[in-house]
Structures are given as C-alpha cells and as structure tokens.
Amino acid sequence: MSKVLEVVVGLIGKHKTHHPFQTIDYEEYLLSQRSPKQSFAGLWEFPGGKIEQKESPLCALQRELMEELGINIDTQSCQKLMLIPWRYDDLHINLHIYQVHHYALSPYSAENQKIAWWKKTDITSSILPPANRGLVGAISLPPCYAISGMASSPQDFLQKTQNASTKGVKLLQIRMPFPQWKEWNRDKDFIKQLKSIMKRSNCRMLLNSQCVEGIDKAEVPLENWRFSEDLEGFSGWHIRAGDLTKKKLSKAVKHYSNYLWGSSVHNEKELLMSENIGVNFMCISPILPISSDPSKKPLGFEQTKRLLQLSATPVYYLGGMNLLHLPYIQQNQAMGIAGISNFWD
C-alpha cells in the first residue's frame, strides 16, 4: 500500500487587481527552485511543505512559509482553492492549495533555496513538478465560467456577449449547434465584432465541441480542431461529455496544447476520462436540481466533493448554481461556478 503524504502549498502573489464577483487576481507569483539533491531537481514549485501529525493545513502553511521565506501569513485571509490528489509509484500526495492574500515581512531565501517572482503567464506545466501542474489552471482560471444561451440572431448574440463582458465575465463558452455556428461563422462582420468584444474585455472564449465540423463521426480529423485564420484569437474548446469518447481526442489536446481545453462531466467515469485526456479544467453537473430538466438527478455537494478527490484538474460546479454559492464552493476545493442564467440575458 502506498504511503500517503499530506502537503500544504501557498500561492503568494503580487501586483493584485480586484475584479467583479469579489475576486482578486495577481500578475506574479513567488516560486522556489528545487535543489540538485531533491527529486525533480531544477524545477520550480510553489512554496509549502509537509503537514505534521495533529497539525491543521493552515498551521502547517504558516509554519512552512515562516521557515522557507521568513514571512508571517495572516491565516484568516487565506483562501482554500483546491485539493490535488497525486500518485507517484510509491507515494500518494494530497496537496492542500491556499491563496495567501496578506502577510507580514518581505520574502527571502531563509533556507538558501533560489526564489523568484514569476509572471503568471510564464508559469507553465513544463517548469513545475508533476504534482504542481494542476496549479497552472488554479492561477489562470477565473471564478466564473459563463455559457452562452439562446440568441435570436447574430446581433442578439453579440449584444448578450457584450452584456456578459460588462458583468465582468472573463471566460465564456460559445455553445450552439454546428449548422447554426457554420452559418453565423460565414458572416465575417459577426466574427470580427465577437473578437473585438473579447479583446476589449480581456475575455477568453471557448467553442463548444458541437461547433467542430465532423463531430458527429467517431473520429474527428486532427486539423478540424485547429482554428481557422478568421478565428485566431479564440482560446480553445469545451468538450461535451458525449464527445469524450471520440478517437484520438487526447492526441488533439496534446497537439494543440496552446489551446485551453475544458470538458463536461456528470460521473466518475467521465471525470477520469477527462483527466486521462488531459483537459485543463472540467465542469461537473448537475450539482443541484435544474428547472430546465427537473428529471435529471442532481449530484449534490457531498457526492461532488467525493468526486473531486479523484481529480487533480480544476473543476467548476454547474447546475442550479448562483453567485451566492461561490464562497462556499471555493472553500470546498472547486475553482468556482459555471452557468448560463447568471451571466447571459
């Protein structure tokens, strides 16, 4: 039986910006470099360490950051982001991830390790140990993920997209049937205006997989996932649960690794499939009963929390969610909420 190690990790940022939905974003994060004597020597990691027996994660974080960096964190300001379970051959690690918002004293190398402030955009999975790689999503994804709903025309769609961006939406999934998307995509002015809204509001847009040509086939040609020149600037794809079985999907995710990839999951099987494919985040649903489909059995908060323990990938809660749920959800290891009605009108 593998040994289980409980570890706490602190995300320490600077140059913060306040955003809608009562969230704080940071432009840079403090990383430390692993020594030549450690495994994964030379890679960078977020500071933290082992949780001792009978020690709470926050007490461990306070102790570790004082020992490593000489700072005294305000534990009341720390926000729990997620729990990342990770398995090596002979070791099972649970990473308890916290965002540190306030601390006293200036960080320095208290243990003679190399430390540096990294721009958020430069922190990629290639510089981090495997167990830390789920944190790339944690620092780059917003707390709210909007999904487009009904629109009577391209102009109506643009207006509703503009409304969503005005509310502070920074990540939007465009969801519509392929024939409709193909028709609207022919309108160069529509695409130009959509990209303009995206650029002005610094909002990333993902296309739902139903917008991919050939998605009704068992295997989608690799080149069909590539955005055309007209669509350059779109951020990536959101894979429907029913499309997770498409042949060579994981190859597409790896080939277009510069895209942002999300997926929809409703159970353990789909969650593990998404994890194996290598998506950057998931939407798990339905959490609560939804009026549009009352026959669909909700997972509930407790079952969802148990599913999260199987995943090292950031997760959004979807189905029956509203902004009042956001603080509770973020304290229970999820990135935030996803939905239509909160953001699209």
C-alpha positions in Angstrom: 0.0 0.0 0.0 1.4 3.4 -1.0 2.3 5.9 1.7 0.0 8.9 1.9 1.6 12.3 2.4 -0.4 15.4 3.3 1.2 18.6 1.9 0.2 22.2 2.1 1.0 24.8 -0.7 0.8 28.6 -0.6 0.2 30.8 -3.6 1.8 34.1 -2.9 1.2 36.8 -5.4 1.9 40.5 -6.0 0.5 43.3 -8.2 -3.1 42.4 -7.4 -6.2 43.5 -9.2 -9.7 43.5 -7.9 -12.3 42.0 -10.3 -16.1 41.6 -10.2 -17.5 38.7 -8.3 -15.4 39.8 -5.3 -12.2 38.1 -6.6 -8.6 39.2 -6.6 -6.1 38.4 -9.4 -2.3 38.6 -9.2 0.1 39.3 -12.0 3.1 37.5 -10.5 3.7 34.5 -8.1 6.6 33.5 -5.9 8.2 30.2 -6.8 11.2 28.4 -5.3 13.6 26.2 -7.2 14.2 22.6 -6.1 17.8 21.8 -5.2 20.1 19.4 -7.0 19.7 16.9 -4.2 15.9 16.8 -4.5 13.8 14.8 -6.9 12.8 16.9 -10.0 16.0 19.0 -9.4 16.0 22.4 -11.1 12.2 22.6 -11.5 10.3 25.3 -9.8 7.4 24.9 -7.3 5.0 26.9 -5.1 6.3 27.1 -1.5 4.9 24.9 1.2 5.6 21.6 2.8 4.5 18.5 4.8 1.6 18.7 7.3 2.8 17.2 10.6 0.6 14.9 12.6 -2.2 16.7 14.5 -1.4 19.9 12.6 -4.0 21.7 10.6 -3.2 22.7 7.0 -3.3 26.4 7.8 -1.0 26.0 10.8 1.4 24.0 8.6 1.3 26.6 6.0 2.0 29.4 8.5 5.0 27.4 9.9 6.4 26.3 6.5 6.3 29.8 5.0 8.0 31.3 8.0 10.7 28.6 7.8 11.2 28.9 4.0 10.5 32.6 3.3 10.6 34.4 6.6 7.1 35.7 6.3 4.2 35.6 8.8 1.0 35.0 6.9 -2.5 36.1 8.1 -4.3 32.7 8.1 -7.7 34.5 8.3 -7.0 35.9 4.8 -6.0 32.6 3.2 -8.5 31.2 0.7 -8.6 27.4 0.2 -8.6 26.8 -3.6 -8.5 23.1 -4.2 -7.2 19.7 -3.1 -4.9 17.9 -5.6 -4.5 14.2 -5.2 -1.4 12.9 -6.9 0.1 9.4 -7.2 3.7 8.6 -7.8 4.8 4.9 -8.0 5.3 4.5 -4.2 3.7 7.7 -2.8 0.3 9.2 -2.7 0.3 13.0 -2.1 -2.6 15.2 -1.2 -1.8 18.8 -2.0 -3.9 21.3 0.0 -3.8 24.6 -2.0 -4.3 28.0 -0.4 -4.2 31.5 -1.8 -2.3 33.8 0.6 -3.7 37.3 0.5 -2.0 39.0 3.4 1.4 38.5 5.1 3.9 40.5 7.2 7.7 40.9 6.4 9.3 40.5 3.0 10.0 37.1 1.5 13.6 36.0 1.4 15.5 32.7 0.9 15.5 31.5 4.5 16.7 28.0 3.6 19.3 29.1 0.9 17.0 28.0 -1.9 16.6 30.1 -5.1 13.4 32.0 -5.1 11.9 34.3 -7.8 8.8 36.2 -8.8 7.3 34.7 -12.0 4.8 36.3 -14.3 1.6 34.3 -14.2 1.7 33.9 -18.0 5.2 32.4 -17.8 4.2 29.7 -15.3 3.6 26.6 -17.3 3.4 22.9 -16.5 6.9 22.4 -18.1 8.7 24.2 -15.3 6.8 22.5 -12.4 7.0 19.0 -10.8 4.1 16.8 -11.9 2.1 17.2 -8.7 2.2 21.0 -9.1 0.9 21.2 -12.7 -2.8 21.4 -11.8 -1.9 24.7 -10.2 -1.4 26.3 -13.6 -5.2 26.3 -14.0 -5.7 27.5 -10.5 -3.8 30.7 -11.1 -5.1 31.3 -14.6 -8.8 30.5 -14.5 -11.4 33.0 -13.3 -14.0 32.1 -10.6 -16.9 32.3 -13.0 -17.3 30.4 -16.3 -20.2 31.7 -18.4 -22.0 29.6 -21.0 -23.9 31.2 -23.9 -27.7 30.6 -24.1 -30.4 31.4 -26.6 -30.0 34.2 -29.1 -32.5 35.1 -31.9 -29.9 36.4 -34.3 -26.1 37.2 -34.6 -26.8 40.7 -33.5 -28.7 39.5 -30.4 -25.8 37.1 -29.7 -23.3 40.0 -29.9 -25.4 42.1 -27.5 -25.7 39.3 -25.0 -21.9 38.7 -25.2 -21.3 42.4 -24.6 -23.7 42.3 -21.6 -21.8 39.3 -20.2 -18.4 41.0 -20.6 -19.8 44.2 -18.9 -20.7 42.0 -15.9 -17.1 41.0 -15.6 -17.1 37.6 -17.3 -13.5 36.6 -18.3 -14.2 33.1 -19.7 -17.1 32.4 -22.0 -18.2 29.2 -23.7 -19.9 29.6 -27.0 -22.5 26.8 -27.4 -24.6 26.3 -30.4 -25.4 23.6 -32.9 -22.8 23.2 -35.7 -25.2 24.2 -38.6 -26.0 27.5 -36.8 -22.4 28.2 -36.0 -21.4 27.4 -39.6 -24.0 29.8 -40.9 -23.1 32.6 -38.5 -19.3 32.0 -39.0 -19.7 32.9 -42.6 -20.6 36.5 -41.5 -17.1 38.0 -41.3 -18.5 41.1 -39.5 -20.1 38.9 -36.8 -16.8 37.2 -36.1 -14.9 40.5 -36.2 -17.3 42.1 -33.7 -17.1 39.0 -31.5 -13.3 39.1 -31.4 -13.5 42.8 -30.7 -15.6 42.3 -27.6 -13.3 39.5 -26.5 -10.2 41.8 -26.9 -11.7 44.9 -25.2 -12.9 43.0 -22.2 -9.9 40.6 -21.9 -12.4 37.7 -22.1 -11.3 34.3 -23.3 -13.8 32.5 -25.5 -14.1 28.7 -26.0 -16.1 27.0 -28.6 -18.3 24.0 -27.6 -17.3 20.8 -29.3 -20.6 20.7 -31.2 -19.2 23.5 -33.3 -16.5 21.2 -34.7 -17.0 20.0 -38.2 -17.4 16.2 -38.2 -18.2 15.9 -34.5 -21.0 13.5 -35.4 -18.4 11.0 -36.6 -16.5 8.5 -34.3 -13.2 10.2 -35.1 -12.7 13.9 -35.8 -9.7 14.7 -38.1 -6.9 16.5 -36.2 -7.0 19.5 -38.4 -10.7 20.1 -37.6 -9.7 21.3 -34.1 -7.4 23.9 -35.5 -8.9 27.4 -35.5 -9.0 29.0 -39.0 -7.3 32.3 -39.6 -10.6 34.1 -39.1 -11.0 32.5 -35.7 -7.4 33.1 -34.4 -7.8 34.7 -31.0 -10.3 32.2 -29.7 -8.8 30.4 -26.7 -9.8 26.8 -27.1 -12.5 24.1 -26.9 -15.0 22.8 -24.4 -15.7 19.1 -24.9 -19.2 17.8 -24.3 -19.4 14.6 -22.1 -20.7 12.7 -25.1 -17.7 13.6 -27.2 -15.1 12.4 -24.7 -15.1 9.0 -26.4 -14.0 10.5 -29.8 -11.0 8.7 -31.1 -7.7 10.5 -30.9 -9.2 13.3 -28.8 -6.2 13.1 -26.4 -3.9 13.5 -29.4 -5.8 16.7 -30.4 -5.4 18.1 -26.8 -1.7 17.4 -26.9 -1.2 18.6 -30.4 -3.0 21.9 -29.7 -1.6 22.3 -26.2 -1.6 26.1 -26.7 -5.4 26.0 -26.6 -7.4 26.0 -23.4 -9.4 22.7 -23.1 -12.4 22.2 -20.9 -14.9 19.3 -20.6 -18.3 18.5 -19.2 -18.6 15.5 -16.8 -21.5 14.0 -14.9 -20.0 11.0 -13.1 -16.8 9.3 -12.1 -16.2 7.6 -15.5 -16.4 10.9 -17.4 -14.2 12.6 -14.8 -11.5 10.0 -15.2 -11.7 10.1 -19.0 -11.3 13.9 -18.9 -8.3 13.5 -16.6 -6.7 11.0 -18.9 -7.3 13.1 -22.0 -5.5 16.0 -20.3 -8.1 18.8 -20.2 -7.2 22.0 -18.3 -10.5 22.1 -16.4 -13.9 20.4 -16.0 -17.5 21.4 -15.4 -19.3 18.9 -13.2 -23.1 18.8 -13.2 -25.8 19.0 -12.2 -25.0 19.9 -8.6 -28.5 21.0 -7.7 -31.9 20.5 -9.4 -32.2 22.5 -12.6 -35.5 23.9 -13.8 -34.8 23.2 -17.5 -34.6 19.5 -16.8 -36.1 18.5 -13.4 -35.9 14.8 -14.3 -32.1 14.9 -14.1 -30.9 13.7 -10.7 -28.5 16.2 -9.0 -25.2 15.0 -7.6 -25.4 17.2 -4.5 -22.5 18.8 -2.7 -21.3 15.8 -0.8 -21.1 13.4 -3.8 -19.4 16.1 -5.8 -16.8 16.7 -3.1 -16.0 12.9 -3.2 -15.6 13.0 -7.0 -13.2 15.9 -6.7 -10.9 13.8 -4.6 -10.2 11.7 -7.7 -9.1 14.6 -9.8 -6.0 16.9 -10.0 -7.8 19.1 -12.5 -9.6 22.4 -11.6 -13.3 22.0 -11.5 -16.3 24.3 -11.9 -19.7 23.5 -10.3 -22.6 23.7 -12.8 -26.4 23.3 -12.4 -28.5 25.3 -10.0 -25.6 27.5 -9.1 -25.7 31.2 -8.3 -23.1 33.8 -7.1 -24.2 33.2 -3.5 -22.7 29.7 -3.8 -19.3 31.0 -4.8 -17.6 31.4 -1.4 -18.8 28.0 -0.2 -17.7 26.3 -3.4 -14.3 27.9 -3.3 -13.8 26.7 0.3 -14.6 23.2 -0.9 -11.8 22.7 -3.4 -13.5 24.0 -6.6 -12.5 26.8 -8.9 -15.9 28.4 -9.0 -19.2 28.2 -10.7 -20.4 27.9 -14.3 -23.7 28.7 -15.8 -26.0 30.4 -18.2 -28.6 32.3 -16.3 -26.2 34.2 -14.0 -24.4 35.8 -16.9 -26.4 35.5 -20.1 -29.5 37.6 -20.8 
